Amino acid sequence: MFEPHLLEGCLTQIFFIHFLFVADSAVLLAMAFDRYVAICSPLRYTTILTRQVMGKIAAATLTRSFIIMFPSIFLLKRLHYCRINVIEHTFCEHMGIARLSCSDISINVWYGLAAALLSTGLDIILIAVSYAHILRAVFRLSSQEARSKALSTCGSHVCVILLFYIPALFSVFAYRFGGKRIPRYVHILLANLYVVIPPMLNPVIYGVRTKQILEGAKQMIADITKEFK
């Protein structure tokens, strides 16, 4: 059985990992909205995305993450744990802990799936709608240079979206419907990918796409090289 302090520590880790994941998804949605306004209504950008609006978006992001993830902690605490308390994961994960229980975990399975669909799933749909409008506005531009510049501003964001959502959604559905047909190491690899890879690569992706950051990095490397010569 789980010792109380071990279970409490695991539940705390689960809450913050999934809380931040849902918040990250909302941030990607907010960035898609930012690009939609910048490309489709550039003259109204400063009047639409005011400080008050950005503050409300940030508050809504944190509130939604808390509301979605808080019930999952009680769903895990209600379970009876009578098996080995060693999880085959590099971190505490909702379904990984639930599967250690001897109780019926069907509510956990369906709540986790509903939470994923109503948070990240809804965000993906809204991001797709935003980019549909963005692409329609871009291809209406008469200048090829203007189209290339507009698409370039969205390139880094699209890369981050793909890195963030593909491993995460595959992991969610594989854990709930893959059962024992998918090897354990695949579950572990996918979970590590969506937790570690996006935050690690975000600075690299945005740094390469942002001219000022790229020039600064080149200058720093040049200065370090001179010191060693």
Phi, psi and omega in degrees: 000155176290130169288145185307316183291329178290317179295316180297319178296319179294318180296322177297316179296318178301313183301311185288325179295311182286327175301312181291328178295313179296322178294320178299321179298319178293326177296319177297322176295317179297323178292324176295320177295321178300316179290326177298314180293318183297326183266319184273331179222061185299326182287340181255010186303308184290335179276335179275308183265071177278173178298323179295318179295316179296323177295319177294322178297316179297317179295318179295324178298311181291320180295315180297318180299318180294314182297322182287319188270337184298316180298331182296331178295318179289328177295328177279324181291333182285344183285154178258121183257117183231003180258190178297143184261029177253119179265142180272063181212162176273353176206166179286126182231144188309303183287332176297320177287318182300323182287351174278350185277154173268355182275172175286123184251018182299324179295319178298318181298310185286327177293317178299319179293317179296319179297319180294318182289322183279346177253282183292323179298315178295322178298318179299317180298314181293323176296318178298319178296318179300315182287334174296316177293322179297313181296322178297319179290322182295315184285354172274348179291140183280331183270132177294323179295320179294321178296316180297319180294319180295317180291327180295325179294338181264349186300312181296322180296318179296320178299316180294320179301314181295317179295328185279312191274323186299306178296323183295310182292323177297320179294318180299310183286326180293321181292327185268332184238348181282328179060222181272000180287334178261126182303150182300321183295335177291316177301315182296316181298314181295319179298318179293325181298311185281346177270322189259315191296309182303311178298328181288322184270343180307310180298324180293312182297310182289330178293319179293323183278344181259119188299317183297317180293319180297316179295321178296319178295319178298318180295320179296318179295320178297319180294319179294321179297321179295324181294327183274351179275000000 
